[in-house]
């Protein structure tokens, strides 16, 4: 288990993303994935009020997770994260929006608290002090334990942390941003802020929309709503080189490309638990395997060189 910053949250090294629940994974498949994740030692589940409403019009991911926790009676064993700011009709981080959204999420999740509540966007139309004050109130009420920042730039994140410190408000403890072997833009000012301020990173797109599983090869048709975006990496210089090295390392270890890609990500500075989703138990196995893969110095160097 790993700690999120200096918080009391102790989490599995791979976070289960659930944006597919109620979309490409129905309730039965979602329950199976959740059961297998917990059976494999997992305890960190990430969702959002907008999952997968952008595709279905409904916040079914939270609803499915809530029903699953009630049926399994395991809420106290789960580190539960959800988000506010991107659902249609509840966009942004105005105090009233945050208040309405959290009550809706608590109802759908059928729980009395959220362990990690993410600002899903950087709402530059709402003063940071107002948003942070609203989050602070939720923490004081016990409805939220900790807060995190998703999709923030370095300057805005630093400003938010400064305001929290100066005004005695709740402080972001974690950062969520895209990061993987073919998208390494995090390795700069944003990571410097996270490191300096003691934030943990739980990056999303850890498998580059599925590209790093190796299933997107030239001439291969993949049945996935993300196929178009994922296959774009093949047209870059970096993409094929990364796949070649991933395949080499995975073959030598007798494991899957996805497990190696996530294991690389989990070793990076500030990263506590990469987020990855699975729409069935078969896909989940590579995620669970990644938690036990410890890459050697030579393997890391090969991957770093290919993805540079």
Secondary structure, DSSP 8 states (H G I E B T S, - for coil): -EE-TTSS-EE-SEEEE-TTBTTTB-HHHHHHHHHHHHHTT--EEE--TTTTHHHHSS-HHHHHHHHHHHHHT-GGG-EEEEEEBEETTEES--HHHHHHHHHHHHHHHT-S-EEEEEE-S--TTS-HHHHHHHHHHHHHHTSEEEEEEES--HHHHHHHHHHHHHHT---EEEEE-B-BTTB-TTTTHHHHHHHHHT-EE--B-TTGGGGGGT---TT----STTHHHHHGGGGSHHHHHHHHHHHHHHHHHTS-HHHHHHHHHHTSTTBS-EEEE-SSHHHHHHHHHHTT----HHHHHHHHHHH-
